[in-house]
Amino acid sequence: MRVPLTGRVVAAMLELKNIYKTFNPGTVNEKTALDNLSLTLNNGDFVTVIGGNGAGKSTMLNAICGVFKLDSGSVVLDGVDVTKMPEFKRAKFLGRVFQDPMMGTAAQMQIDENLALAARRGASRTLKWGITKNERSRYRVLLAHLGLGLEDRLTSKVGLLSGGQRQAVTLLMASLKQPKLLLLDEHTAALDPKTAAKVLALTKQIVEENSLTTLMVTHNMRDAIAYGNRLIMMHDGHIILDISGEDKKNLTVDDLLHEFTKASGEEFANDRALLT
């Protein structure tokens, strides 16, 4: 919680208010992706997001990032209305890790160069380039904390890393400047189970150590239950379940499926979520 200069206490880090978004309106491909979506995240919340295909999970993250113009509604980050702010200006408030390990990094650049780019995000551009000795030392410490041996490979090209190593670097880059909000878009979906578990453990570690407000979309119901302090389920572009505290801790996958059926009136249909 912080107190702005106005004296107004702001506890919410993210406020989505009555958001509507329809793609291809007036055509045979018309699709309402977000339907009166409202969500508030308090400072320090770690919220997991589950839902079937086409539920609006990634579209919600894109709405937060400003990837497209909303039909109506508003996005407020840390008390600032960013609804009309372009994507590149919102980037300084946000960190994001995508499902594809190839996204979020520059494959032909070295690990230290990628981290330097992340460290300079949102800063004024100058003609000066280069990584200082102090910066390299800091990156080495941060990478050592991941426990993957990458601190000894600062000059390795990121494109040569495994998927799990690359996601770990991307996660570090996304959190390097302690963003107002960390967005994780199924960031372990493309990894094998053992590697996914490692990346999730690193995620928990980084989120907790930096007290980051986090929104994590996942296809894995067990992960959605195990991580974070709050779970939401989306269906047809809006939230149908919102569970936190002891209720979330005591959840099982069967409970989650039952709650989904009760709230939506239909069976949960996402093979990937059910089989994982």
N, C-alpha and C positions, 0 to 999 in steps of 0.2 A: 504494500500500500504506500502511496506517495502523496504529498500535498503540493499541488501546483502553486504558482505564484498567485493565482486567483483565490487561493484558500480552500478550493473545492477538493475534497478527498476523492481520489480515483482508485478504486480497487480492481476494476476490470482492465485486463490487458487487451482483450479482444471483444468487440461487440458486433455481431452480425444482426441487422435489424430488418426483418420482413423482406428478405431478398427474393426477387423473382428473376429468372433467366430462361428464356426460350430460344432455342437455336432453330434456324430456318423457318421463321414464322410465316404462315400463309402458304406453305408448300406441303407437298405430300410427306416431306421429311421433317415436319415440325415436331420438336421434342422439348417439352418443358423439363429442364434439367434441375432447376431449383425452384421450389414452390413454397413461397412464404416462409423461407428458412430464417430462423432466429436462433442465435447461440451466443452465450456469454462465457468467456474464460477469465477466471480470476488470475491475478499475478501468481505464478508458480504452479498453476495447474498442469498436470500431465494427462491429457485426454486421449484415449484410444477411440478410433472410429471404425466401425464394422458395418457391412451392408452388402447386399447382393449386387450383381452386375447392373450398372446403370442407375444405382441408387443416388448418385450425385456426390460421392465422396471426393474424387479428384476435382470435379467441377467446383466444389466448395473451396478447395485450396486455391484453384485458379482465380476464383472470385476475390479471395483475400489478397492474392498477389497482383491483381489488376490486369490479368491476361486479356480480359474482354470487358466491355461496358455492360453494366447491369441494366436490366429493364426498369427496375425500381428497387428501393431499399438502400441501406447504407452499411459501410464498413468503417469501424472506428478502432484504431490501434493506440493503446495507451492514452486515451482521451483525445486523440487527434482524428478528425474525420478525414479519411484518405479516399473516400468514394470516387472523387474526381481526379485523384492523383495518378499520374501515369505509372506504368509498371516499373520503369527504371528508377523512379524516385522512391517508390515503396521498398525497393530492394535493400536500402540501408537499414530498414527496420526488421527485415526478415532473413531467415536462413532456411534453405530448402534442400532436401535430399530426395532424389527421384528413385523410381524402381530400377531403372537401367543403370548399372554401374558405370556405363560409358558416358553418362550425362553428369554435369556438375564439375567436371575437371577438363583440363586441356591435355589430351593424351600425349602430345609431342613435347610437352614441357616437363621439366624436372619436378620432383615432389616439392622441393623448397620453393621453386618458382610458382607453383600452384598455390602454396600456402601464402606466399607474398602477395599474390593477386587478391586472395581472400582478405588479407590484412589491410589492403589498400581500398577495399570496397567502400564506396561512399565518400572517399577522401578526394580532395581537389587534385586534378591531374597536372603533372609537371613533366618537363623533359628529362628529369632525373630518373634513372633506373638503376637497379642493382640491389643486391641483398647484403645488408650489413652483417658484420661478425656477430653482433648482439642478436640480430634477428635469427641467424642460423642457430645460435645457441638455444634460443627460445624454442624454435621449431624442433630441435633435437630432443629437448626435454618433453615437449608435448607428444611427440611421436613415441618416445620411450614409454610414456604413460599408457599407450595403446597395447603394449606387450606383443607387438608383431615383428619386432626387429627392424622396423623401418627407419629408426633413428640413425642407422648406419648406411642408409641408402638414399640420403638426401638428394643426390644428383642423378638418381635413377629416373628414367622416363615413366610417368604415371601409366602410360599405355602398356607397360611391361608387367604391371602388377596383376595379381589375381583379382577376381571379382570382389571377394571379401576385403582384401587389402585396399582396393580402390574405394569401396563404400566407406571403410573406416577413415580414409583420408578425406573423402567428401564430407563425412560427418564432422570431422575436425574443422574443415574449412567453413562449413555452415555455422558452426558454433564459435568460431575463433573470435569474432567481435561481439560475442554475447548479444545476439539479436533480441529484439522485443518478443519475437515469436519464432519458434523453430517448427517447421513443417516437414513431416516425414511421410512421403507418399509411397507406401508399400515398399519401403527401402530394403527389405530383406526378401522380397518375393522371388527375385531371380537367383537367389543363392541356395546352395544345398543346405539341408537342415543343420549340420554341425557348424557351418560358417555363419548361417543366419543366427544361430544361438549366440555365437561370439559377438556378432555385430550388435545384437539386441542388448547383450550385457554391457558393451561399450556405450551404447545409447543411454542406458539407465545411468551409468557412471557419469557421463558427460552432462546429462540433464540435471542430475542431483548435485554434482559439484558446482555447477554454474547457476543453479536455481532458475533454469530456463522454462518459461511457459511453452508448452509443447502440444502439438496436435499431430497424432500419429495414426495414419490410415493403415489398416492391416487387413489381410484376407484370412488371417489365422485367428479363430475364436479363442483358442487357448492363450495366445499372446495378448489378445485384447483384454482378457480377464486378468492375466498375470501382471501386466505392466500398467503403470499410471495409477492415479487416484480417482479416475472417473472414466466411464465408458458411455459412448453414445452409439446408437444404431440408426442408420438412415434407410429410408425407403421412399421411392418416388419423389426425391428431391427435398425431403424434409426429415426432421428428427422424430422418430417414434418411440425411442427408449433413451433415457438419460439416468444412469445409475452411478452412485458414488458411495464412498464410505464403507461401512460394514456390509451393506447390501451387495456391493461390488466384490468385496473380499470373499463372500460366501457363494458367489455365482459358480455354476458349472455350465458346460456347453449345453447340456440338456435344458437347464433353466433358461439359457439365452434363447434357444430355439423355441421353447414354449412361450417366452415373453414376446418374441417376434411374431409368432402366430396369433397370439392374443391381441397384440397391438395393430397388426396389419390385416388380419383376417385371412391370411394365406400362409402356405408353407414357405420356409426359407429356401430359396433356390439358388445356391451357389456351390457347385461341386468342389471348387478349390477350397472353400472355407470348410466344407463338411469333411473332406478327405484329409485335411492337414492335421 
